[in-house]
Amino acid sequence: MKVLKNFINGIWEGDQGTGYMKIINPSNGEVIGKVPLSDGEIADRAVKAASEAYEVWREISVSKRSKYLNRLLELINENFEELSRLISLDEGKNMIDAQAELKRAIENLEVAIGAPSLLMGEYLDNIAAGIDGYLFRQPIGVFAVICPFNFPLMVPFWFFPYAVATGNTVVIKPSEQVPLSMNRIAELVCEAGFPKGVINIVHGAKEISESLIEHPDIAGVSFVGSTPIARSVSKKAAEYGKRYQCFGGAKNYFVVMPDLNIDKVISSLMTSCFGCAGERCMAASVVVGVGEVYDELKHRFIQAAKSLVIGDALDGETDIGPVISNKAKERIIDLIDKGVKEGAAILLDGRNVTVSGNENGFYVGPTIFENVTWDMTIMQAEIFGPVVCLIKAETFEEALWHMNSSKFGNGASIFTGSGYYAREFQRLAQVGMVGINVGVPAPMALFPFGGQKESIFGDIKAQSKGVLDFYTTKKVVTSRFFN
């Protein structure tokens, strides 16, 4: 059993704060480790270490900072299989999804390594007679990165490589449910030779997050979680005068037009709806069949979902692993129960799934509802599990209206052979990320990740060169020299 420690100022600290929490393998329910529940005093030590390191780190050239990140990239690639396995063990997603997550983390490192080019300023001479104007970026200080359970590596890498590349220092709080993979990253940070205090990792629950948000030496907060908590974090960060970017929940739509061969749709549906057991903010949770395609879509969708293999995350044959915890399983099943009680027709029921040899695992099978109305809980809530609402729309316009009526606006996909419908969809969909014949429209790291409406609080999205605006301040100089 692995007993984790906090990583502060380049040292593994033994102080466990208020105690420990068990780390559970969701595939079988077994305890595989313990993670400390840190308190405010530990948070203060981490921020102090990061603050002291900032004064030195900010003066290191951006090209040298990039070399540290490049060494970390090399080490991650060397340990790719181990890190992928830790993601599966920790979070419960199958190995294919775990490897895909790690590749996304690597993409962000690769983009952040380009900071010497991305940070270049602007200059205009003779903006007025004898006067020049120019702009350059500077780091701000210490940033807190507060992460969710569902992507234990990708989400931290949306933020901290960019923060560090631009000259800031960080305190990262992984989810207490999935601490193993980021703990291993801290070991690689040591091996990469980063100066002490530049990257710190503090484990814990809600209390440690609040301590970081309220700390006077934290300049800004990057957060990913549910919409209610994202809203709460944004309010608290604003109250304490922090920068914030807070990413919330989703209710993503998958619209299927009748002009496309259905064979091209089904495999994308399986990945989009049931990949990572539906525990991702890009999962399609509402599938809309438009017009005459609906009946065939329904039949093929159900048959394909039935064929998915549910099992241990580390089993190479597994299509769908467990959800993160027994509490999550109970919450998802309760929402399915509500859907039935409120009158939705359940076409495929995943409530009573057991996996031979892993009877104590937290499994929920693919679940598909029909006849869902707007007032139902399953339509309003982010279920965050392998549960899908199947809707019939008579026209493209009806499908678009239905989608845009949602309070969420993270992502959406359309499957069509029509350039007109594709263009109208990308123009009119009230979401931040659009897929055209792509099941999961999560952008590559060169482009920003983030939604609209109640899927985001703040105006700067994650990853890509755009996030540099969050981690830097733009200084503008107007100069004149006399002869």
C-alpha positions in Angstrom: 0.0 0.0 0.0 1.4 3.3 -1.1 1.3 6.2 1.5 1.5 9.5 -0.4 3.2 12.6 0.8 2.9 16.3 -0.1 5.6 17.6 -2.4 6.6 21.1 -1.1 9.8 23.0 -1.9 11.3 20.0 -3.6 10.9 17.8 -0.5 8.4 15.0 0.3 6.8 16.0 3.5 5.4 13.5 6.0 2.9 15.9 7.7 -0.5 14.3 6.9 -2.6 17.3 8.2 -5.9 16.1 9.6 -5.3 12.4 8.7 -5.5 10.2 5.6 -8.1 9.2 3.1 -8.1 5.7 1.4 -7.2 5.5 -2.3 -9.6 3.0 -3.8 -9.2 1.0 -7.0 -12.6 1.5 -8.6 -12.3 -1.7 -10.7 -12.4 -3.9 -7.6 -13.1 -1.7 -4.6 -9.7 -2.6 -3.0 -7.7 -0.1 -1.0 -4.4 0.6 -2.8 -3.0 3.5 -0.8 -3.5 6.5 1.5 -3.5 10.2 0.7 -3.0 12.9 3.2 -5.8 15.3 4.0 -3.8 18.5 4.2 -4.9 21.6 6.3 -4.4 25.3 6.0 -1.0 25.3 7.6 0.3 22.9 5.0 -1.2 25.0 2.2 0.5 28.1 3.7 3.9 26.3 3.6 3.4 25.3 0.0 2.4 28.9 -1.0 5.3 30.3 0.9 7.7 28.0 -0.9 6.3 28.8 -4.2 6.4 32.6 -3.4 10.1 32.4 -2.5 10.9 30.3 -5.6 9.0 32.8 -7.8 11.5 35.6 -7.1 14.2 33.4 -8.6 12.3 31.6 -11.2 10.9 34.7 -12.8 14.4 35.9 -13.5 15.4 32.7 -15.3 15.3 33.2 -19.1 12.2 31.8 -20.8 14.4 29.6 -23.0 15.9 28.0 -20.0 12.5 27.5 -18.4 11.5 25.7 -21.6 14.4 23.4 -21.3 13.2 22.2 -17.9 9.8 21.5 -19.4 11.4 19.7 -22.3 13.3 17.4 -20.0 10.0 16.7 -18.2 8.5 15.8 -21.6 11.3 13.4 -22.3 10.8 11.7 -18.9 7.1 11.4 -19.4 7.6 9.7 -22.8 10.1 7.4 -21.2 7.5 6.4 -18.6 4.5 6.4 -20.8 3.3 2.9 -20.1 3.7 3.3 -16.3 1.8 6.6 -16.2 -1.0 5.2 -18.4 -1.4 2.3 -16.1 -1.5 4.6 -13.0 -4.3 6.6 -14.7 -6.3 3.3 -15.2 -5.6 2.1 -11.7 -6.4 5.4 -10.1 -9.4 6.6 -12.1 -10.9 3.4 -13.7 -10.7 4.3 -17.4 -9.6 1.6 -19.8 -6.0 1.6 -21.1 -6.9 3.1 -24.5 -8.6 6.0 -22.8 -5.8 6.4 -20.3 -3.2 6.5 -23.1 -5.3 9.0 -25.0 -5.4 11.2 -21.8 -1.6 11.1 -21.4 -1.1 12.0 -25.0 -3.2 15.1 -24.4 -1.1 16.0 -21.5 2.0 15.6 -23.6 0.5 17.9 -26.3 0.2 20.6 -23.8 3.8 20.3 -22.7 4.8 20.5 -26.3 2.9 23.8 -26.8 4.1 25.3 -23.5 7.7 24.5 -24.5 7.2 27.0 -27.3 6.9 29.8 -24.8 9.9 31.7 -26.2 8.0 32.3 -29.3 4.5 32.6 -27.7 5.7 35.3 -25.2 7.2 37.6 -27.8 5.9 41.2 -27.4 4.8 44.0 -29.8 6.7 47.1 -30.9 5.8 50.1 -32.9 8.4 52.8 -33.5 7.5 56.4 -34.1 4.0 56.0 -32.9 4.1 59.7 -32.6 6.9 62.1 -33.4 10.0 60.7 -31.6 7.9 58.4 -29.5 7.9 54.6 -29.5 5.4 52.2 -28.1 5.9 48.6 -27.1 4.3 45.8 -25.1 5.7 42.8 -23.2 4.5 40.2 -20.9 5.5 39.5 -17.3 4.7 36.7 -14.8 2.4 37.5 -11.9 3.2 35.2 -9.0 1.9 31.9 -7.5 -1.1 30.1 -9.1 -3.3 27.4 -7.6 -4.4 24.6 -9.9 -7.3 22.6 -8.5 -8.1 19.5 -10.4 -11.0 17.0 -10.8 -10.9 13.2 -10.6 -11.9 12.3 -14.2 -8.6 13.4 -15.9 -5.9 13.1 -13.3 -3.1 14.0 -15.7 -4.6 15.9 -18.7 -6.3 18.6 -16.7 -3.3 19.7 -14.6 -1.3 19.9 -17.9 -3.9 22.3 -19.3 -2.5 24.8 -16.8 0.7 24.3 -14.9 3.1 24.0 -17.9 1.9 27.3 -19.2 2.1 28.9 -15.7 5.6 27.7 -15.2 6.8 28.5 -18.8 5.7 32.1 -18.3 7.7 32.5 -15.1 5.1 31.8 -12.4 5.2 29.1 -9.8 2.4 26.7 -8.9 0.7 24.8 -6.1 -1.3 21.9 -7.6 -4.1 20.1 -5.7 -5.0 16.9 -7.4 -8.3 15.3 -6.7 -8.0 13.2 -3.5 -9.7 10.4 -5.3 -7.0 10.0 -8.0 -3.6 11.2 -6.6 -1.2 8.5 -7.8 -0.4 9.8 -11.3 0.3 13.4 -10.4 2.4 12.1 -7.5 4.5 10.3 -10.0 4.8 13.5 -12.1 6.2 15.2 -9.0 8.9 12.5 -8.9 9.7 13.2 -12.6 9.8 17.0 -11.8 12.6 16.2 -9.3 14.4 14.1 -11.9 14.0 16.9 -14.5 15.9 19.2 -12.2 13.3 21.9 -11.6 14.4 24.4 -8.9 12.8 23.8 -5.5 9.4 25.4 -5.0 8.6 26.0 -8.6 6.1 23.1 -8.7 4.4 22.0 -5.5 1.8 19.3 -5.0 -0.6 19.4 -1.9 -3.1 16.6 -1.4 -6.4 17.0 0.4 -10.1 17.7 0.1 -12.3 20.8 0.0 -10.6 22.4 3.0 -7.2 22.7 1.2 -8.9 24.1 -1.9 -10.5 26.8 0.1 -7.2 27.6 1.9 -5.5 28.1 -1.4 -8.2 30.3 -2.9 -8.2 32.5 0.2 -4.5 32.7 0.6 -3.2 36.3 0.1 -0.2 35.2 -1.9 -2.1 33.3 -4.5 -2.4 35.4 -7.7 -5.0 33.2 -9.5 -6.9 30.0 -9.5 -7.4 27.5 -12.4 -10.2 25.1 -11.5 -12.2 22.3 -13.1 -15.2 20.6 -11.6 -19.0 20.7 -11.5 -21.0 23.8 -12.4 -22.2 24.5 -8.8 -18.6 24.3 -7.4 -17.1 26.2 -10.4 -19.6 29.0 -9.7 -18.7 29.0 -6.0 -15.0 29.0 -6.6 -15.3 31.9 -9.1 -17.3 33.9 -6.5 -14.8 33.2 -3.8 -11.8 34.0 -6.0 -13.4 37.3 -7.0 -14.1 38.1 -3.4 -10.4 37.6 -2.6 -9.2 39.6 -5.6 -7.8 36.7 -7.6 -7.8 35.9 -11.2 -9.8 32.8 -12.0 -10.8 30.4 -14.8 -13.3 27.9 -13.6 -14.7 25.2 -15.8 -18.0 23.6 -14.9 -20.4 20.9 -16.2 -21.9 20.0 -19.5 -24.8 18.4 -21.3 -23.3 17.8 -24.7 -25.5 17.1 -27.8 -24.8 14.7 -30.6 -27.0 15.5 -33.6 -27.4 13.0 -36.4 -28.8 14.1 -39.7 -30.5 11.7 -42.2 -28.1 12.5 -45.0 -25.2 10.5 -43.7 -24.5 6.7 -43.8 -25.3 5.5 -40.3 -22.3 3.2 -40.3 -20.1 6.3 -40.0 -22.0 7.4 -36.8 -22.3 4.4 -34.5 -18.6 3.9 -33.6 -18.3 7.6 -32.8 -21.4 7.3 -30.6 -19.8 4.5 -28.6 -16.7 6.5 -27.9 -18.5 9.8 -27.3 -21.3 8.5 -25.1 -19.6 5.7 -23.1 -15.8 6.4 -23.3 -14.4 6.9 -19.8 -17.7 5.5 -18.5 -19.3 8.9 -19.4 -17.2 10.6 -16.8 -15.9 13.5 -18.9 -17.1 17.0 -19.7 -17.1 16.2 -23.5 -19.2 13.1 -23.2 -22.4 13.1 -25.4 -25.3 12.7 -23.1 -28.1 13.7 -25.5 -28.3 12.1 -28.9 -30.7 13.7 -31.4 -31.9 11.8 -34.5 -33.4 14.1 -37.1 -36.3 12.9 -39.1 -36.3 9.5 -40.8 -32.9 8.5 -39.4 -34.3 8.2 -35.8 -35.6 4.7 -35.9 -32.6 3.1 -37.5 -30.3 5.2 -35.2 -32.1 4.0 -32.1 -31.9 0.3 -33.1 -28.3 0.4 -34.1 -27.3 2.5 -31.1 -28.8 0.1 -28.6 -27.3 -3.0 -30.3 -23.8 -1.5 -30.4 -24.1 -0.4 -26.7 -25.1 -3.9 -25.7 -21.9 -5.3 -27.3 -19.5 -3.1 -25.3 -17.4 -5.1 -22.8 -17.6 -3.9 -19.2 -14.7 -4.8 -17.0 -11.5 -4.1 -15.1 -9.8 -1.0 -16.4 -6.5 -2.8 -16.8 -8.0 -5.6 -18.9 -7.1 -5.0 -22.5 -10.6 -6.3 -23.6 -12.5 -3.7 -21.6 -14.5 -1.0 -23.4 -16.1 0.5 -20.3 -14.4 0.5 -16.9 -16.0 1.4 -13.6 -17.1 4.9 -12.4 -14.9 6.5 -9.9 -16.5 5.5 -6.6 -19.4 3.7 -5.0 -20.9 7.1 -4.1 -20.7 8.1 -7.8 -22.3 4.7 -8.7 -25.2 5.3 -6.3 -25.7 8.9 -7.5 -25.9 7.7 -11.2 -28.3 4.9 -10.4 -30.5 7.2 -8.4 -30.7 9.5 -11.4 -31.6 6.5 -13.6 -34.3 5.6 -11.1 -35.6 9.2 -11.2 -35.8 9.0 -15.0 -37.9 5.9 -14.9 -40.1 7.3 -12.1 -40.6 10.6 -14.0 -41.9 8.7 -17.1 -38.9 8.3 -19.5 -38.7 4.9 -21.3 -35.6 3.0 -20.5 -34.4 1.2 -23.7 -31.1 -0.2 -22.2 -30.7 -0.5 -18.4 -27.2 -0.5 -16.9 -28.1 -0.5 -13.2 -27.5 -4.2 -12.4 -24.0 -4.8 -13.8 -21.5 -7.1 -12.1 -18.1 -8.1 -13.4 -16.9 -11.6 -12.6 -14.0 -11.5 -10.2 -14.5 -7.8 -9.5 -17.9 -8.0 -7.8 -16.9 -5.0 -5.5 -16.1 -2.7 -8.4 -18.2 0.4 -9.2 -19.8 -0.5 -12.5 -22.7 1.1 -14.3 -23.5 -0.2 -17.8 -24.6 1.8 -20.8 -28.1 3.2 -20.2 -30.3 4.7 -22.9 -33.5 6.6 -22.3 -36.3 7.6 -24.8 -39.4 9.8 -24.4 -37.4 12.3 -22.3 -39.0 15.7 -21.6 -37.5 19.0 -20.5 -38.9 18.9 -17.0 -37.2 15.5 -16.2 -34.2 15.4 -13.9 -32.1 13.4 -16.4 -32.5 16.1 -18.9 -31.6 18.9 -16.6 -28.7 17.3 -14.6 -25.2 16.5 -15.6 -25.3 12.8 -14.9 -21.6 12.2 -15.4 -22.0 8.5 -16.2 -22.8 6.2 -19.1 -26.4 7.5 -19.4 -27.8 8.9 -22.7 -31.1 10.6 -23.5 -32.3 9.8 -27.0 -34.4 12.5 -28.7 -36.2 12.7 -32.0 -36.4 16.0 -33.8 -38.3 16.5 -37.0 -36.0 19.2 -38.4 -32.5 20.5 -38.1 -33.9 23.7 -36.7 -35.8 21.8 -34.0 -32.6 19.9 -33.0 -30.7 23.2 -32.8 -33.3 24.8 -30.7 -33.4 21.9 -28.3 -29.6 22.0 -27.9 -29.4 25.7 -27.4 -32.1 25.7 -24.8 -29.7 23.9 -22.4 -28.1 25.9 -19.6 -24.8 24.3 -20.5 -22.7 25.1 -23.5 -19.5 23.0 -23.5 -19.4 21.0 -26.7 -21.6 19.5 -29.5 -21.3 17.5 -32.6 -23.2 17.1 -35.8 -23.0 14.2 -38.2 -24.0 15.2 -41.7 -22.9 15.2 -45.3 -24.4 18.6 -45.9 -22.0 21.6 -46.0 -25.0 23.8 -45.3 -26.0 22.1 -42.1 -22.4 21.8 -41.0 -21.9 25.5 -41.5 -25.1 26.5 -39.8 -24.4 24.2 -36.9 -20.9 25.7 -36.3 -22.3 29.2 -36.5 -25.4 28.8 -34.4 -24.5 26.2 -31.8 -24.2 27.9 -28.4 -21.2 25.9 -27.3 -17.5 26.5 -27.1 -16.3 23.4 -29.0 -18.0 22.1 -32.1 -17.5 18.7 -33.9 -18.4 18.1 -37.5 -18.5 14.4 -38.1 -16.3 14.1 -35.0 -17.6 12.3 -31.9 -15.6 14.1 -29.3 -14.8 17.6 -30.3 -12.1 18.2 -27.8 -9.5 20.5 -29.5 -5.8 19.8 -29.8 -3.6 21.7 -27.4 -2.9 24.3 -30.0 -6.5 25.6 -29.6 -8.3 26.7 -26.5 -10.5 24.3 -24.5 -13.7 25.6 -22.9 -17.4 26.2 -23.3 -20.1 28.8 -22.9 -22.9 29.6 -20.6 -22.8 27.6 -17.3 -20.0 25.5 -18.5 -17.4 28.2 -17.8 -16.9 31.0 -15.3 -14.2 33.4 -16.4 -13.2 34.6 -19.9 -9.9 32.8 -20.6 -10.1 29.2 -21.6 -7.6 26.4 -20.9 -4.5 25.4 -22.9 -3.0 26.9 -26.0 -1.4 30.3 -26.4 -4.6 32.0 -25.3 -4.0 30.8 -21.7 -0.9 33.0 -21.6 -3.2 36.0 -21.0 -4.3 34.4 -17.7 -0.8 33.7 -16.5 0.8 37.0 -17.5 0.2 40.7 -17.2 0.8 42.9 -20.3 3.0 45.9 -19.7 2.9 48.7 -22.2 5.7 51.2 -22.5 5.6 54.6 -24.2 9.2 56.0 -24.6 10.8 59.1 -25.9 14.5 60.1 -25.8 15.9 63.6 -26.3 18.8 64.6 -28.5 
